[in-house]
Amino acid sequence: MPTHPNITVVTGAAGGLGSAIVESLLRRGDRVIAGDLESASFDRLLIALEQNGTHAGASNLITVPHDVTSAESWAALRERAREKFGEPSVLVNNAGISPKHNGLKLDGLDIPLPEWQAVLDVNLTGVFLGIQALAPAMKNAGYGRIVNMSSLAGRNGGRIGGVHYATTKAGVLGITRAFARELADSGVTVNAVAPGRIDSGMVAMTSDAYNEEYRKLIPVGRLGSAADVAYTVAFLTAPDAGFITGTTTDVNGGTHMQ
């Protein structure tokens, strides 16, 4: 196990879920590289951290404009991380999109090919490129933690996300198990987190009435919070979690009981 703080990359870091993950890992003492496509969105991230009293300053956090669909962008992020902190030892593949039209998904038969491809590029290819970019150094070092963000939609086909979203989130489960098997003997763990209905940016894209109806279906009686997911990510990326790999942790208030 490492004798120094984790050097952690979080993608989609400026959204509600991403910023909660960043905050949780900063509290733990990680050095965090926060990547997001829109550099202007980092203002919201920094304000949120400061309001919560957890902004650890430039010595523990850097923000990097980052496109998860670009191998060149991944190489640039890795180089920036190495310049500031060293080789990343943790990767949280959190970036994801779920297109809506007037607050609703399109039926699968109506999804245009460009929209289908965009969702695959971000939600699945982005995960693949991230692991390809950062896992080799983890493997060489004999230590690493990778967490990929899936969804309840990847388990049950989805109620709110479109066919493309459900397909990619199911794909995340497969890529997680495949890389976990390949990297298992090198000290690198690969796990997935599958949130249910979480009160974050994607929830705001649908109506309050719909979210209230959905809440009634959740056994614990509430929507999840970004902090619920962030806690799970922190657990799976901890040095002591080295005997957990190839798993999917459901964070859904009991909505999907197997």
C-alpha positions as CSV (number, residue, x, y, z in Angstrom):
1,M,0.0,0.0,0.0
2,P,1.2,3.6,-0.6
3,T,2.9,5.5,2.1
4,H,1.8,8.8,0.7
5,P,-1.6,10.3,0.0
6,N,-3.5,9.1,-3.1
7,I,-3.0,11.1,-6.2
8,T,-6.6,11.0,-7.6
9,V,-8.1,11.9,-10.9
10,V,-11.9,12.7,-10.9
11,T,-13.6,13.3,-14.2
12,G,-16.9,15.2,-14.5
13,A,-15.6,16.9,-11.4
14,A,-17.6,20.1,-11.6
15,G,-21.1,18.7,-11.5
16,G,-23.0,18.0,-8.3
17,L,-21.9,14.4,-8.0
18,G,-18.4,15.1,-9.1
19,S,-17.8,18.0,-6.7
20,A,-19.1,15.9,-3.8
21,I,-16.6,13.2,-4.7
22,V,-13.8,15.7,-4.9
23,E,-14.8,17.2,-1.6
24,S,-14.9,13.7,0.1
25,L,-11.4,12.8,-1.3
26,L,-9.9,16.2,-0.2
27,R,-11.3,15.6,3.3
28,R,-9.4,12.3,3.3
29,G,-6.2,14.0,2.3
30,D,-6.0,13.0,-1.4
31,R,-4.3,15.2,-3.9
32,V,-7.0,15.7,-6.5
33,I,-6.8,16.4,-10.2
34,A,-10.4,17.6,-11.1
35,G,-11.2,17.3,-14.8
36,D,-14.2,18.7,-16.6
37,L,-15.1,19.6,-20.1
38,E,-16.1,23.2,-19.4
39,S,-13.4,25.1,-17.6
40,A,-16.0,27.8,-16.6
41,S,-17.8,25.1,-14.5
42,F,-14.8,24.9,-12.1
43,D,-16.0,28.2,-10.6
44,R,-19.0,26.3,-9.2
45,L,-16.8,23.5,-7.9
46,L,-14.5,25.9,-6.1
47,I,-17.3,27.9,-4.6
48,A,-19.0,24.8,-3.4
49,L,-15.8,23.6,-1.7
50,E,-15.2,26.9,-0.1
51,Q,-18.8,27.1,1.2
52,N,-18.4,23.7,2.8
53,G,-15.0,24.6,4.3
54,T,-13.2,21.8,2.5
55,H,-11.2,23.6,-0.1
56,A,-7.7,22.4,0.6
57,G,-6.0,25.0,-1.5
58,A,-3.8,24.8,-4.6
59,S,-1.4,22.4,-2.8
60,N,-4.1,19.6,-2.8
61,L,-6.3,20.4,-5.8
62,I,-5.8,21.3,-9.4
63,T,-8.5,21.8,-12.0
64,V,-7.9,20.7,-15.6
65,P,-10.1,21.3,-18.7
66,H,-10.6,17.8,-19.9
67,D,-12.4,15.9,-22.7
68,V,-12.8,12.3,-21.7
69,T,-13.4,11.3,-25.3
70,S,-10.0,12.4,-26.4
71,A,-6.8,10.3,-25.9
72,E,-4.8,13.5,-26.4
73,S,-6.7,15.2,-23.6
74,W,-6.1,12.2,-21.3
75,A,-2.4,12.4,-22.1
76,A,-2.4,16.1,-21.3
77,L,-4.2,15.5,-18.0
78,R,-1.8,12.8,-17.0
79,E,1.2,15.1,-17.7
80,R,-0.4,17.9,-15.7
81,A,-0.9,15.6,-12.8
82,R,2.7,14.3,-12.9
83,E,4.0,17.9,-13.0
84,K,2.0,18.9,-9.9
85,F,1.7,15.8,-7.8
86,G,3.2,12.8,-9.4
87,E,1.8,9.7,-11.2
88,P,-1.9,9.2,-10.4
89,S,-2.7,6.2,-8.3
90,V,-6.5,6.6,-8.3
91,L,-9.0,7.1,-11.1
92,V,-12.7,8.0,-10.7
93,N,-14.4,7.8,-14.1
94,N,-17.4,9.9,-13.2
95,A,-18.1,11.9,-16.3
96,G,-21.4,11.0,-18.0
97,I,-24.3,12.4,-20.1
98,S,-28.0,11.6,-20.4
99,P,-29.6,13.7,-23.1
100,K,-33.1,15.0,-22.5
101,H,-35.6,16.7,-24.8
102,N,-37.9,19.1,-23.0
103,G,-37.1,17.1,-19.8
104,L,-37.8,13.7,-21.3
105,K,-35.8,10.9,-22.9
106,L,-36.3,10.0,-26.5
107,D,-37.7,6.5,-27.2
108,G,-35.0,4.2,-28.5
109,L,-36.5,4.0,-32.0
110,D,-36.3,7.8,-32.2
111,I,-32.7,8.4,-31.0
112,P,-30.6,9.9,-33.9
113,L,-27.3,8.3,-34.5
114,P,-25.2,11.4,-33.5
115,E,-26.9,11.4,-30.1
116,W,-26.3,7.7,-29.7
117,Q,-22.7,8.1,-30.6
118,A,-22.1,11.0,-28.3
119,V,-23.5,9.1,-25.3
120,L,-21.3,6.1,-26.1
121,D,-18.2,8.3,-26.5
122,V,-18.6,10.0,-23.1
123,N,-20.1,7.3,-21.0
124,L,-18.2,4.2,-22.2
125,T,-15.3,5.1,-24.5
126,G,-14.3,7.8,-21.9
127,V,-14.0,5.1,-19.3
128,F,-11.9,2.9,-21.6
129,L,-9.5,5.8,-22.5
130,G,-9.1,6.8,-18.9
131,I,-8.1,3.3,-17.9
132,Q,-5.8,2.9,-20.8
133,A,-4.1,6.3,-20.0
134,L,-3.6,5.8,-16.2
135,A,-3.7,2.1,-15.4
136,P,-0.3,1.2,-16.9
137,A,1.6,3.3,-14.4
138,M,-0.5,1.9,-11.6
139,K,0.3,-1.6,-12.7
140,N,4.0,-0.8,-12.8
141,A,3.8,0.7,-9.3
142,G,2.0,-2.3,-8.0
143,Y,-0.9,-0.2,-6.6
144,G,-4.0,1.5,-7.9
145,R,-7.7,2.1,-7.4
146,I,-10.2,2.6,-10.3
147,V,-13.9,3.3,-9.8
148,N,-16.2,3.6,-12.8
149,M,-19.6,5.3,-12.5
150,S,-22.5,3.1,-13.7
151,S,-26.1,3.5,-12.9
152,L,-29.3,1.6,-11.8
153,A,-30.2,2.1,-15.5
154,G,-27.4,-0.3,-16.3
155,R,-29.0,-2.9,-14.1
156,N,-32.7,-2.6,-15.1
157,G,-32.7,-0.9,-18.5
158,G,-33.6,2.5,-17.1
159,R,-36.9,4.4,-16.5
160,I,-35.6,7.9,-17.2
161,G,-32.4,7.6,-19.2
162,G,-32.7,6.6,-22.8
163,V,-31.6,3.4,-24.4
164,H,-28.2,4.8,-25.1
165,Y,-27.7,5.8,-21.5
166,A,-28.8,2.4,-20.2
167,T,-26.7,0.6,-22.7
168,T,-23.5,2.5,-21.8
169,K,-24.1,2.1,-18.1
170,A,-24.5,-1.7,-18.6
171,G,-21.3,-1.6,-20.6
172,V,-19.5,0.1,-17.7
173,L,-20.3,-3.0,-15.6
174,G,-18.7,-5.2,-18.3
175,I,-15.6,-3.1,-18.7
176,T,-15.2,-2.9,-15.0
177,R,-15.1,-6.7,-14.6
178,A,-12.9,-7.2,-17.6
179,F,-10.2,-4.8,-16.5
180,A,-10.5,-6.0,-12.9
181,R,-9.6,-9.5,-14.1
182,E,-6.7,-8.2,-16.2
183,L,-5.3,-6.1,-13.4
184,A,-6.1,-8.2,-10.4
185,D,-2.6,-9.6,-9.8
186,S,-0.9,-6.2,-10.1
187,G,-2.3,-4.5,-7.0
188,V,-4.8,-2.5,-9.0
189,T,-8.5,-2.8,-8.2
190,V,-11.4,-1.9,-10.5
191,N,-14.9,-1.5,-9.2
192,A,-18.1,0.2,-10.3
193,V,-20.7,2.2,-8.4
194,A,-24.3,2.1,-9.6
195,P,-26.3,5.0,-8.2
196,G,-30.1,5.0,-8.3
197,R,-32.1,8.3,-8.3
198,I,-29.6,10.8,-6.9
199,D,-30.6,14.4,-6.2
200,S,-28.1,16.0,-8.5
201,G,-27.9,17.7,-11.9
202,M,-29.5,14.9,-13.9
203,V,-32.5,14.9,-11.5
204,A,-33.1,18.6,-12.1
205,M,-33.7,17.8,-15.8
206,T,-37.0,16.1,-15.0
207,S,-40.0,17.5,-13.2
208,D,-40.6,17.7,-9.5
209,A,-43.8,15.8,-9.9
210,Y,-42.0,12.9,-11.6
211,N,-39.2,12.9,-9.0
212,E,-41.8,12.7,-6.2
213,E,-43.5,9.8,-7.9
214,Y,-40.1,8.1,-8.2
215,R,-39.3,8.8,-4.6
216,K,-42.4,6.8,-3.5
217,L,-40.8,3.7,-5.2
218,I,-37.6,3.9,-3.1
219,P,-37.8,1.7,0.0
220,V,-35.8,4.1,2.2
221,G,-38.3,6.8,1.2
222,R,-36.0,9.5,-0.2
223,L,-33.8,10.3,-3.2
224,G,-30.1,9.7,-2.8
225,S,-27.7,12.5,-2.2
226,A,-24.4,13.1,-3.9
227,A,-22.7,12.5,-0.5
228,D,-24.1,9.0,-0.5
229,V,-22.3,8.2,-3.7
230,A,-19.1,10.1,-2.7
231,Y,-18.9,8.1,0.5
232,T,-19.0,4.8,-1.5
233,V,-16.3,6.1,-3.9
234,A,-14.1,7.1,-1.0
235,F,-14.4,3.6,0.5
236,L,-13.6,1.8,-2.8
237,T,-10.6,4.0,-3.4
238,A,-9.1,3.6,0.0
239,P,-5.8,1.7,0.4
240,D,-7.4,-0.8,2.7
241,A,-9.9,-1.8,0.0
242,G,-7.4,-4.0,-1.8
243,F,-9.4,-7.2,-1.6
244,I,-12.5,-5.8,-3.4
245,T,-12.3,-5.8,-7.2
246,G,-14.7,-6.5,-10.1
247,T,-17.7,-5.6,-8.0
248,T,-20.6,-3.2,-8.5
249,T,-21.8,-1.4,-5.4
250,D,-25.5,-0.3,-5.7
251,V,-26.4,3.0,-4.0
252,N,-30.1,3.2,-4.6
253,G,-32.0,3.0,-1.3
254,G,-33.1,-0.5,-1.9
255,T,-34.7,0.2,-5.3
256,H,-32.9,-2.8,-7.0
257,M,-32.8,-5.7,-4.6
258,Q,-31.3,-8.9,-6.0
